[in-house]
């Protein structure tokens, strides 16, 4: 059912959905704002308006970086994805390499943090079982 709804959403609808979610979850408004900036950046890039696209990616990155310590969100993946998208739009080789390095770094951090959280949960389960005996 949801898949069918997702297929029929137009380009304007995601912004309405993000706005509604921001109203329903006001404490998470920043999260929806970061997603909105990323969506807008992608749209600008498709339209070859690189100035607006890069500006929106920068706004999204600022939000994600400000919340990077939120372990529930794994912001590293979103940050890595933005940097890897930017790589394909740059003409300057040194800037391209810098963005590629940042992308790799954030993807590696995402992997490391996911593995660490998995191990922590495993130890917590074992500790609970041990102390329940």
N, C-alpha and C positions, 0 to 999 in steps of 0.2 A: 504494500500500500504506500509506504513512504517513498519507495523508489519511484513509483509512478508520479508522485507529487514532485519529486526532485527534478524529474525530466521536464516537467511543464513550467518550471520557474523561469521567468524572463530575467534579463540583466538588471532591471531596476528592482526586482523583488528581493534579492539578497540584502540590499540596504534597508528595506522595510523590515525584513526579518531581524537584522542586527539592531535596528532601532527599537523594535518591540522587545527583544531580549534585554536590551539595556534598561528599558523601563521595568521589566519584570525582575531583573537582577541588578539593582543599582550599584551594589558593591563590586560587581564585576564589569562595570561599564568600560573601564580601561581595556579589558580583554577584547571586548567587541569593537572598541575603537581601533585597536591594533589590527584586527582582522579586516575591518573596513578599509583602513589605509592600504593593506596588502592587496585587497580586491581592487581598489581604485588604481593602485600602481600597475597591477596586471592589465587592467583595461587601458590605461594610458599607454603602456608599452605596446599593446596590440595595435593601437591607433598611431604608433610611432611618435608620440609626444613624450620624448624621453625626459625632458626637463621636469614635467609634472610627475612622470612615473618615478624618477629617482627621488624627487621630493617626498612623494608618498611612501616609498620604501624607507627613506630616512626617518620619517615620522613613526612608521611601524617599528623600525629597529630601536628607536629611542624608548618606546613603550616596553618592548620586550626586554631590552637591556636593563631598564629600571626595575623590572620584576624577575630578573634572572635567578634570584635566590628562592623563588617559589618552586619548591620541589614537586608539587603536585602537577604543575603545568608542563614541565620539560620544555621550557622556552628555547633551549639549545637547538631543537629541531627546527623551530620556526625561524630562528636567526640564521641557521645554516642554510635553510631553503632560500631565504631572501638573498643571501650572499651568492649562492650558486646561480640564482636567476639573473642577478646583476652581471655575473661573469660573461654571459652570452650577449650582453647589450653594449659592452664597453669596446672602444676602439684602441685605447691606450694599453699597450702590453704590460707595463709595470702595474697599472691599476687593476688589470685583469688578473695578474698573478697574486696581487694583494687580496683581492676578493676571493679568489680560489683558495688561497691559504686560510682565510677566515672561515670560509665555508667548511673546509676539511676540519679545521680546529673545532668548530661548534658541533659538527656531526660526531666527531670523536668524543667530545664531552657528553653528548647525548647518549652515546653507546656506553661510556664509562658509568654515567649516573644511573642508567637503566640497570646495568649489571649490579652495581652497588646496592640499589634499592631491592633488586631481586634477592640478593644474598641476605640483606637485612631482614626481609620478610621471612625468609627460610629460617634464620636463626631465631626470630621472634616466635615462630610457630613451634620450633623445637624447645625453646625455653618455656613456653606455656605448657606444652605436654609434660616436660620434666617437672615443673612445679605443681602440676595438678595431681601427680602421683602421690 
